[in-house]
Amino acid sequence: MNSLRYLALMSNNPDKVHELRTLLRDVPLDVRSYKDVIGEPLDVVEDGETYAENALKKVLAPPERSDTIYLSDDSGMEVTALDSAPGIYSARYAGVGCSYADNCRKVIGAMRGKTDRSARFLCVLALRFPDPEHFPPQTVTGIVEGEILSDWEEGEGFGYDPVFVPSGYDRPFSAFSEQEKNAISHRGKALVQAKALLLQYLQRVSSPPHL
């Protein structure tokens, strides 16, 4: 019997942790934030040049634990007319310590006069297993296409959800129910792949060796 117990989510963002825990509710592990498992907040400088580099930095930061699988997320919004900005800087687009509303406001301002409103959300998830020699870290990617609203009403919403309308819909992500958003979002798509890897790993470590 293996000693696996936790799936630790490498994020200090409670909204992201909540979304990930909801998407991972059917995984047979105790899904918790990194802080809840380790006892201290995650402290990693996200200075990678790509989503994958940042996701891997976070997942590789903590010490190896035989009872824990680590999962990290790096995601952002890429706007075509802004040369794919804010991209990997999405969380701090309006400056260090900025709010969701600050970031949305800056994007709307930067898009004034732009006719091409196309954009996309991109999410890279990284997984780190307790036995890296046999199960090296892996990444998966999810993308959802859409466009930026020309205006918005400031209010509640996770990240850039209030200003992003996914393709085929007439309302922003912030107007979706949690279930509706998770079914088509970049993070939801990436989690489908990540869960497949998790379940494959769990099956392999729980199966007795063939003699």
C-alpha positions in Angstrom: 0.0 0.0 0.0 1.5 3.4 -1.0 1.7 6.3 1.5 0.2 8.9 -0.8 -2.2 11.2 1.0 -2.1 14.8 -0.3 -2.4 16.7 -3.6 -0.8 20.1 -2.7 -1.8 23.1 -4.8 1.1 25.4 -5.3 -0.7 28.8 -5.0 -1.3 31.5 -2.5 -4.3 32.8 -4.4 -7.5 31.6 -2.6 -9.6 32.0 -5.7 -7.3 29.8 -7.8 -7.1 27.2 -5.0 -10.9 27.1 -4.8 -11.3 26.7 -8.5 -8.7 23.9 -8.6 -10.1 22.1 -5.6 -13.6 22.2 -7.3 -12.2 20.7 -10.5 -10.2 18.1 -8.6 -13.0 17.0 -6.2 -13.2 13.5 -7.7 -9.4 12.8 -7.3 -8.9 10.2 -4.5 -6.5 12.4 -2.5 -6.8 15.1 0.1 -6.6 18.2 -2.1 -5.3 21.1 -0.2 -3.3 24.4 -0.6 0.4 24.1 -0.2 0.1 26.2 3.0 -2.4 23.8 4.5 -0.1 20.8 3.8 3.3 22.4 4.6 2.2 25.0 7.2 3.7 28.0 5.4 2.8 30.0 2.3 4.5 29.4 -1.0 7.5 31.6 -1.6 8.7 31.3 -5.2 9.9 34.1 -7.5 8.0 33.6 -10.8 10.7 35.0 -13.1 10.4 32.4 -15.9 10.0 33.4 -19.5 7.1 31.1 -20.1 4.1 29.7 -18.3 5.7 26.3 -18.2 8.9 27.6 -16.6 6.9 29.4 -13.9 4.7 26.4 -13.3 7.7 24.1 -13.0 9.5 26.5 -10.7 6.6 26.4 -8.2 6.2 22.6 -8.3 9.9 21.9 -7.9 10.4 24.4 -5.0 9.3 22.3 -2.0 11.1 19.3 -0.5 10.2 15.9 -1.8 7.5 14.1 0.3 6.5 10.5 -0.1 2.9 11.3 0.8 2.4 14.3 -1.5 1.9 15.1 -5.2 2.5 18.7 -6.0 0.4 20.6 -8.6 1.1 24.1 -9.8 -0.6 26.5 -12.2 0.6 29.4 -14.3 -1.9 31.1 -16.4 -2.6 34.3 -18.1 -4.6 36.2 -20.7 -3.0 37.0 -24.1 -4.6 39.9 -26.2 -3.8 39.9 -29.9 -3.8 43.6 -30.3 -1.5 44.1 -27.4 1.2 41.8 -28.8 0.0 38.9 -26.5 0.2 41.1 -23.3 -0.3 40.8 -20.4 0.7 37.1 -20.9 2.9 35.8 -18.1 2.6 39.1 -16.3 -1.2 38.9 -16.1 -1.4 38.8 -12.3 0.7 42.0 -11.9 -0.2 43.8 -15.2 -1.2 46.9 -13.4 1.7 46.8 -10.9 2.8 44.8 -7.8 -0.1 44.4 -5.4 -2.7 45.4 -7.9 -6.3 44.2 -7.7 -8.3 42.2 -10.3 -10.2 45.5 -11.1 -6.9 47.3 -11.6 -5.8 44.8 -14.2 -9.2 44.8 -16.0 -9.2 48.6 -16.0 -5.7 48.7 -17.6 -6.6 46.2 -20.3 -9.8 48.0 -21.2 -7.8 51.3 -21.4 -5.1 49.7 -23.5 -7.7 48.4 -25.9 -9.4 51.7 -26.7 -9.5 52.3 -30.4 -8.5 48.7 -31.2 -10.7 46.9 -33.7 -9.2 43.4 -33.1 -10.7 42.3 -29.8 -9.5 38.7 -30.0 -7.8 37.2 -26.9 -7.2 33.9 -25.2 -6.7 32.5 -21.8 -3.9 30.0 -21.4 -3.2 27.7 -18.4 -0.2 25.4 -17.9 -0.3 22.9 -15.0 2.7 21.1 -13.7 2.7 17.9 -11.7 5.5 16.6 -9.5 5.3 13.0 -8.2 7.1 11.6 -5.2 9.4 9.4 -7.3 10.9 11.8 -9.9 13.4 9.2 -11.1 10.6 7.0 -12.5 7.9 9.6 -12.8 9.5 13.0 -13.9 7.5 16.2 -13.6 5.0 16.8 -16.4 3.1 19.8 -17.8 -0.2 20.1 -19.6 -1.8 23.1 -21.3 -5.4 24.3 -21.7 -6.5 27.2 -23.9 -9.8 29.0 -24.4 -10.3 31.6 -27.2 -12.5 34.7 -26.9 -12.5 38.5 -27.1 -12.2 41.5 -24.8 -15.2 43.6 -24.1 -15.2 47.3 -25.1 -16.5 48.3 -21.7 -17.4 46.7 -18.4 -19.1 47.4 -15.1 -16.7 47.1 -12.2 -17.7 44.4 -9.7 -16.8 41.0 -8.5 -15.0 38.5 -10.6 -11.9 36.3 -10.7 -8.9 37.7 -12.6 -9.9 39.0 -16.1 -13.2 37.1 -16.1 -15.3 40.3 -16.1 -13.8 41.5 -19.4 -13.3 38.2 -21.3 -16.1 36.7 -23.4 -15.3 33.1 -24.6 -16.0 32.3 -28.3 -19.5 31.3 -29.0 -21.0 33.1 -26.0 -22.4 36.6 -25.5 -21.4 37.2 -21.8 -18.2 37.3 -19.9 -16.8 34.5 -17.8 -17.8 36.5 -14.6 -21.5 35.9 -15.6 -21.1 32.1 -15.9 -21.9 29.8 -13.1 -18.9 28.0 -11.6 -20.0 24.7 -13.3 -20.5 26.4 -16.7 -17.1 28.1 -16.6 -15.2 25.0 -15.5 -16.7 23.0 -18.4 -15.0 25.2 -21.0 -12.2 27.2 -19.3 -8.5 27.0 -19.9 -8.0 25.7 -16.4 -10.8 23.2 -16.8 -9.3 21.9 -20.1 -5.8 21.6 -18.5 -7.3 19.8 -15.5 -8.9 17.1 -17.6 -5.4 16.2 -18.8 -3.8 16.5 -15.4 -6.4 14.3 -13.8 -5.7 11.6 -16.4 -2.0 11.7 -15.5 -2.9 11.6 -11.8 -5.1 8.6 -12.1 -2.6 6.8 -14.3 0.1 7.4 -11.6 -2.2 6.3 -8.7 -3.1 3.2 -10.6 0.6 2.3 -11.2 1.8 2.9 -7.7 -1.2 1.0 -6.1 -0.9 -2.1 -8.4 1.2 -4.9 -7.0 4.3 -5.8 -9.1 4.1 -8.7 -11.5 6.3 -11.6 -10.4 
